[in-house]
Structures are given as structure tokens and as C-alpha cells.
Amino acid sequence: MNTSLPALLAALALGTALCNAPAAQADSGTAPAQDTGHDHHDHAHTSPHDHGDDAIYRGHFEDAQIADRPLSDWQGDWQSVYPLLQNGALAPVMAHKAEQGDKSAEAYTADYRTGYATDVDRIAIAGSTVTFFSGEGSVSGTYASDGYEVLTYEKGNRGVRFGFAKTAGDAKAPGYIQFSDHRIAPAASDHYHLYWGDDRAALLEEVTNWPTYYPSALSAEEIVEEMLAH
């Protein structure tokens, strides 16, 4: 569950580690997910920032607007933002959230310390291969589309998880990975939240831990600018 590569090498399930809280439903009409402060749920952004329709970014869309996406939408080399939260580089982002929201900067930092938590500090995606890096080394797998799930959150907005299932690769590479990046149709991603593990259904229940990745080429300052623009 979504903890790390040490945990990935032990139980590789980064997306479901810190709390399998009753979560989003795959639009079955059942009880909605608990709200945990994640960007998908209480985003305090004021600009679509190249995310297309602002309503979609905020989680308000029609089913007819959703379309399956290829793994190529997430191609590239990506860095975890968790180290940036730990070293204080994201303090301006937390301060901005406090200005827009109903918590202190310290409270938001605590929420995101849980949300961003991971030891997988880098992910490389090339073709159908996804490689997870941590201080323990790396593991790789090849993945094929596993469809998507539409999740309904407590506040009434929705999100789409685009999933891929492992078809080959290292035994310790996760069996399933699920991307969430506020988009609902094919488009190159500029950042994403990733959930992974060997239990597909359990991953869909995770709304507390959502390791987040931005392009490795971006500096800490550039990532802060991107986040503030949201």
C-alpha cells in the first residue's frame, strides 16, 4: 500500500498504505468517499492553468466526456514532491492553501505529509515500462491498460483513475498502477498522483495517501510556481 519502495520491496502497495479509509466509489450510487484534503477534493485553485475546462479540473463533468487514456500520457522522468515538503520548499504552497482554505498552513502541511508520503522518489515511464526508484534500488514492470474508474467524493465532485495492469517484469513491481491527474481524456500530463499495489480493488479505496510526481527536470522553485498556479 502506498508507502514506499522499502515497502514496495516488501509489500509494494504505495497507493493504499497510510489508511484504507472508506473511499471513493466506482460510481455505483453507493456512499461517496471521505474527503481528506486532497487536491481533488478541496482544491483551492483559481486558474485552470492549462488544464482545459476548469469545471473538469474541479471534478465536475459528464460521463460522456471521459475517454480511456494510453500510458504515453504519463511518459517521462518524474520526481516525488514529498522531499520538497519535508525540506520546507513547499511552504509557500501550504501558506497559500491556508489563505484560501479553512486550516492553518501547519495543518495543511500535516495533511500533505501523509498524502505525499513515499520512499519512491523517482518514476521513469518509457513505452510500456514503468520503473520505480528509491534508496533501495529500482524495480520495473511492463503494463497494459486496465481501464478506468470514476470515483465520487464526499463533496459531490468526482475523479477518474486510469489504471494499468502488469503484464511482465520484476516480481516486486506492483501488479496495478492507477493515475489521477485531474484530466478525464487523452492529454499529456504535467503532474499526477499515483496509486499502486497488488490489490486493484483496495487501491480504489485509497484517498489518504496519494504520492505526487512532477517532471524531474523542474526545480523546486518551478514546482512551487506550478502548484500556486493551480
N, C-alpha and C positions, 0 to 999 in steps of 0.2 A: 503494500500500500504506500501511498505516495510519500515515502520518507527519504530514500536516498539510494545511492549505489552500494554503500556498505549494506543498506537494507535491500537494495536492488540485487546485490550479490547474495543476500541471504533470503530475501523474500520479494524482491523486485516488484513492488506494487506502489509506486510513488503517488499515484493519484488517490489512494484510499487509506493513507496511513494515519493521519493525525486525528481522524474522527469519522467514523461511518455514520454520521448523523442522518436521520431520516431526511431524504433529499428530494431532488427533482424527480418528477415522474415523467415517463416517456409518453406524455400527452394521452394518458389513458382515462383522464377525467377523475382520477383519484386525488388525494390530498396533495397540495403543492409542496415544494421543497421549503426547508427552513432557510431564512435569509441570514447570511453570515458576514455581510460586509464586503463581499467580493465585488469587484468592478461590475460584473454582470448584474448585480442585484441592487447596489445603491450608488451607482456611478455618479460622480459629481462633475461630469464634464460639461462644457458649454459649447463645444465645437465638434462637428463631425470629423474634422481633421482627416480628410481623405478616406473616411470610412463609408462613403456613399451616403445613403439615406440615414439621417440622424435617428429616426424612429427605429430603424432596424438595429442600429448600434445600441440603442437603449433596450432592445428586446421586445419591440412591438412590430409584428409582421404577420403576414398571412401564410398559411401552409403552401399556397401555390407559388410563393416567392422562393421557396427552398429548393436547392438543386445539389445533387451529390458533387463532391469535390475530389480531385486527384491529389495524391501525396505531393505532387510537384508544387502545389500551392505553398508548401512549407519547406521547399528546398533551401539549402544553405547551411551556414555555420552559426550556431546560436549560443548565447551566454545566459546563464541564470542571473536574475536580478537579486537573488537572495543575498549574495555577498555585499551588494551595494546598500541594501537595507541594513545589514549588520554593521557596516563601517560608517554609517551616517550619511552617505551620499544622497540618499532619497529623502532626507529631512525636509527639503523644500516641498516635496510632493505630499508628505504627511501634513505639513503645515497648511498647504492649500486645501487638502481634504477637510481639515478642521474648520477652515474658514467657510467652506461650503456645506459641511455636514453638521451632525449633532453630537460629535465626540471630540475629545481633545486630540492633539497631534500624538501624544503619548499613547492614547487608547488605539488610534488607528495604527500606530507602529506595532503595537502588540498584536492586533488582528492580522496584520500583514506578515509579522514574524511567523505566525502559524501558517498563513496562507502560502507564503513564498518558500517555506522550509523545504530544503532538499540538499543532498550532497552531490547531486548530478549537476555539476557546474557548467557543463557544455554538452550540446547535442549537435551532431552533424547529420544532415539528411541529403543523400545523393541517390538519385534514381529511386529504387525501391528499398534502399538500405538506410537504416537508422542506427546511429552509433551513439551510445551513452558513455560519457566520460566522467570520472571522479578521481579522487585521490587513490582509489583502489585499482585504477586501470580503466579498461573500457570493455563493453560488450556490444555486439551488433546483431541485428536481425534484418531479414527482408520481410516486407509487409505488403499485403494486398487489401483493397478496400473492404471494409466490414459494414458499409452503410452509415446511416446517421440516426441520431435520436433527438427528438425535440423535447426539451425539459421545461416544465412550468415551475416558476419560483413563487415564493410566498407573496410577494408584492404584485403578482399578476403578470409580470413580464416573463419572457421566455428566452431560451438559448438553444443552440444546436450543437451537439457533439458529433464531430466527424470521426469515425473510427476506422482502424486498420488492424488486421489480424496477422500474426506472424506465420509465415509460410516456410521459413528456413532460418538458420543462423545459430548463434550461441544458445546453449540450453538455458543460460541465465538471463538472456534477453527476455523482456516481458512478452507474454502471449498476446496482449492487446494494448494499443495506444489510442487515446482519444484526444483530439484537438478541439479547443474552443477559442475563437479569436474575434467574436462579435460579428463575424460575417456568416452569411447563410447560403452563399452561392459561390461558384468558382471565382477566385481572385487571389493574387499573390498576397501572402500575409506579411505584416510588418512587425507583429509580435503575437505570441499565443500563450495560452495556458495549456499545460499538458497533464493528462491523467494516464497512468499506465499500471499494469499488473496482469495477473493470470486469471482473474475472475471478472469477466465482462460486465455482469450484472452489478457486482459490487462497485465497480468504477462509476456507474451511473448514479450511485447513491452519494458520491463524494462531493460535498460543497464547502468543505472547510479547508482543505489543503489543495492549492492549485499552483504548483510551481510555474513560474512565468519566464519566458525567454524572449530576448531581443537579439538582433543581429550582433555577432561577435565584433564586427567592425566598428560599432558605435562606442564612443567614450561614455563614461558615467555622466558627464555633463549633457551629452546629446540624448541619453536615455531620459534624464530628468526633463529636458525640453519636450521630448515626445510625450511623456506622461502628463505634463502640465497642459499640453495642447489638447488632451482628451477631456 
